[in-house]
Amino acid sequence: MLKELYTAALGMVPQQTRLEVLSNNIANANTVGFKRESAFERSLISAQANLNNVKGDVESEDTPTDTYTDFGQGAAERTGNHFDFAIDNKKGYFTLEDSEGKQYFSRAGHFTLGQDGKIETADGLALTGDNGPIYVNQQKFLPGQMDDTKAILLRVEETGEVFANEQTVGRIQLTDIENPQTLVRETGAHFSATDNTVMNPVPIEEASIRQGYVENSNVNIIKEMVEMIELQRMFEMGQKVITTNDGTLDRSIEIGRFG
């Protein structure tokens, strides 16, 4: 009877993980450049080994579930914003850099003009080119003066060449990640590399950037909702099994105590 309880609990843990993953996907369905995650169970052999080693509860490290990031390309959406860029193929990531020089990789191409004149994300990560962050204006702006973006005619070629008022200011350097599953998600759409990540600059002849567009998330909201409903039903079934077996166990204990 105890084994039935553990079996039901072990079956509910991966369902709970899947529910959390689906909830996060749905919450980020409108996040530019977001890459959905999916959960999958490890081998049944590992799951059986967990059952044989349970000491009292189903520990998180025994969970027979892993997550997998789907790096598939999202749909491009026209915004008309000159500071929005979309990579027009599956190859390449924008290379971003924080104030300490740490690099991040993303397909999210919604940028703005920073107060120091460089192209950056809303959270202050600089878009980098061949020679570091790309500056379109070296002037220091005061708070409240960000409408200066309207005074700059920004043009980006498909190859990534950036022109500000028809003056060349740099070239967006895309980075090709050969094994994206080694990346670590830092925020919704930004990833960092690990020691195992293999990356190379995308050659200029292979670059394809569309100005005035962004790549939306690759979340299919309808598919995610349908899967969530199915998982909730399975989770409820597991709860009923545990409740039933728990009640039976209580009655057995009472019978043994007074029988």
C-alpha positions in Angstrom: 0.0 0.0 0.0 2.9 2.4 0.8 4.4 1.6 -2.6 1.1 2.6 -4.3 1.3 5.9 -2.4 4.8 6.5 -3.6 4.0 5.4 -7.1 1.1 7.9 -7.3 3.3 10.7 -5.7 6.1 10.0 -8.1 3.7 10.2 -11.0 2.4 13.6 -9.8 5.8 15.2 -9.4 6.6 15.3 -13.2 3.0 16.5 -13.9 3.6 19.4 -11.4 6.8 20.2 -13.2 5.0 20.2 -16.6 2.3 22.5 -15.2 4.9 25.0 -14.0 6.7 24.9 -17.4 3.4 25.4 -19.3 2.4 28.2 -16.9 5.7 30.0 -17.6 5.3 29.5 -21.4 1.8 31.0 -21.3 3.0 33.9 -19.2 5.7 34.7 -21.7 3.6 34.2 -24.9 3.8 37.9 -25.6 7.5 38.3 -24.6 9.6 39.2 -27.7 12.1 36.5 -28.5 11.0 34.1 -25.8 11.8 30.4 -26.4 9.3 28.0 -24.9 10.3 25.1 -22.7 9.0 21.6 -22.5 9.3 18.9 -19.8 10.0 15.3 -20.4 10.6 12.2 -18.2 13.9 10.5 -17.9 14.1 6.8 -18.5 11.7 4.4 -16.6 14.8 2.7 -15.2 15.7 5.9 -13.4 12.1 6.3 -12.2 12.1 2.7 -10.8 15.4 3.4 -9.1 13.8 6.4 -7.4 11.0 4.2 -6.1 13.5 1.7 -4.6 15.3 4.5 -2.8 12.5 6.6 -1.4 13.0 7.1 2.3 9.9 9.0 3.2 9.0 11.5 0.5 9.6 12.2 -3.1 12.7 14.4 -3.1 13.3 17.1 -5.7 16.6 15.5 -6.8 14.7 12.2 -7.5 12.3 13.8 -9.9 12.4 11.9 -13.2 11.8 15.0 -15.2 14.0 17.4 -17.2 13.3 20.5 -19.1 14.2 21.2 -22.7 14.3 24.6 -24.4 12.8 24.8 -27.9 15.0 27.2 -29.8 12.7 27.2 -32.9 12.2 30.5 -34.7 9.2 32.6 -33.7 7.1 34.5 -36.2 8.3 38.0 -37.3 6.0 40.9 -36.6 6.3 44.3 -38.2 6.5 47.2 -35.7 7.8 50.0 -37.8 10.2 51.0 -35.0 13.6 51.7 -36.4 15.2 50.3 -33.2 13.5 46.9 -33.6 15.4 44.2 -35.4 14.6 40.6 -36.3 17.0 37.9 -37.4 15.4 36.6 -40.7 16.6 33.0 -40.4 17.2 30.4 -37.7 20.9 31.1 -37.6 22.4 33.6 -35.2 21.7 35.4 -31.9 22.1 39.1 -31.0 25.1 39.5 -28.7 24.5 41.6 -25.7 26.8 42.9 -23.0 26.2 44.3 -19.5 28.2 47.0 -17.8 30.7 44.5 -16.5 31.3 42.9 -19.9 29.3 39.7 -19.4 27.8 38.5 -22.7 24.3 37.4 -23.3 22.6 35.9 -26.4 19.1 36.5 -27.5 16.7 36.6 -30.4 14.8 39.4 -28.8 15.4 42.4 -31.1 13.4 45.2 -29.3 16.0 47.9 -28.6 16.1 51.6 -27.7 18.6 54.4 -27.5 20.5 54.5 -24.2 21.4 57.7 -22.4 25.0 57.3 -23.4 24.0 57.0 -27.1 24.3 53.3 -27.5 21.7 50.8 -28.8 20.5 48.7 -25.8 17.7 46.6 -24.4 15.1 48.0 -22.0 17.1 46.5 -19.1 20.3 48.2 -20.2 22.2 45.4 -22.1 24.2 46.9 -24.9 23.8 45.5 -28.5 27.4 44.7 -29.6 29.0 44.8 -33.0 32.4 44.0 -34.4 34.1 46.4 -32.0 31.9 46.3 -28.9 28.7 48.2 -28.1 27.2 50.2 -31.0 26.9 53.9 -30.4 24.7 56.0 -32.7 25.2 59.2 -30.8 28.0 60.0 -28.3 26.0 62.8 -26.7 25.1 62.3 -23.0 21.3 62.7 -22.5 19.7 64.1 -19.4 16.7 62.2 -17.9 13.5 63.0 -19.9 15.4 63.7 -23.1 15.0 60.3 -24.7 12.8 61.7 -27.5 16.2 62.4 -29.2 15.7 59.0 -30.9 13.4 60.9 -33.3 16.3 63.2 -34.3 18.4 60.2 -35.4 17.8 58.5 -38.7 18.8 55.0 -38.1 19.2 52.5 -40.9 20.3 48.9 -40.7 21.2 46.9 -43.7 20.4 43.2 -44.0 24.0 42.4 -43.4 23.9 44.2 -40.1 25.6 47.4 -41.1 24.3 50.3 -38.9 24.0 53.9 -40.2 23.1 56.9 -38.1 22.1 59.9 -40.2 23.8 58.1 -43.1 27.1 57.7 -41.2 28.4 54.2 -40.6 28.6 53.5 -36.8 29.2 49.8 -36.8 27.8 46.4 -37.8 25.6 44.1 -35.7 27.6 41.0 -35.0 25.4 37.9 -34.9 26.7 34.8 -33.0 26.0 31.3 -34.2 25.5 28.8 -31.3 26.2 25.3 -32.5 24.8 23.6 -29.4 22.1 26.0 -28.0 21.0 23.4 -25.4 24.2 24.3 -23.4 22.9 27.8 -23.0 21.6 28.9 -19.6 18.4 31.1 -19.5 19.1 34.3 -17.5 15.8 36.1 -18.2 12.8 35.3 -20.3 14.6 35.8 -23.7 18.3 36.2 -22.7 20.8 33.4 -22.4 24.4 33.0 -21.3 27.0 30.6 -22.5 28.6 27.8 -20.5 32.1 26.3 -20.9 30.6 23.7 -23.3 28.9 26.2 -25.6 30.4 26.3 -29.1 29.9 29.6 -30.8 31.2 31.5 -33.8 30.5 34.8 -35.5 28.0 34.6 -38.3 29.8 35.5 -41.6 28.6 38.8 -43.1 27.3 37.0 -46.2 25.1 34.8 -44.0 23.6 37.5 -41.9 20.0 38.5 -42.4 18.5 41.2 -40.3 15.2 43.0 -40.9 14.8 46.5 -39.4 11.4 47.5 -38.1 10.5 43.9 -37.1 10.7 41.7 -34.0 10.7 38.0 -33.6 7.8 37.0 -31.3 7.9 34.1 -28.9 7.5 30.6 -30.3 4.8 29.7 -27.9 1.6 28.3 -29.4 -0.9 29.5 -26.8 -3.7 27.2 -27.9 -1.5 24.2 -27.8 -0.2 25.1 -24.4 -3.7 25.7 -22.9 -4.9 22.3 -24.2 -1.9 20.5 -22.7 -2.4 22.3 -19.4 -6.0 21.2 -19.2 -5.0 17.6 -19.8 -2.2 17.8 -17.2 -4.6 19.3 -14.6 -6.9 16.3 -15.1 -4.1 13.8 -14.7 -2.9 15.7 -11.6 -6.4 15.5 -10.1 -6.5 11.7 -10.8 -3.2 11.3 -8.9 -4.6 13.3 -6.0 -7.6 11.0 -5.8 -5.4 7.9 -5.8 -3.3 9.3 -2.9 -6.4 10.3 -1.0 -8.0 6.9 -1.4 -4.9 5.0 -0.4 -4.3 7.3 2.5 -7.8 6.7 3.8 -7.4 2.9 3.4 -4.1 3.1 5.3 -5.7 5.0 8.1 -8.5 2.4 8.4 -6.0 -0.4 8.4 -4.1 1.2 11.2 -7.3 1.6 13.2 -8.2 -2.0 12.7 -4.8 -3.2 13.7 -4.9 -1.0 16.8 -8.3 -2.1 18.1 -8.7 -5.5 16.3 
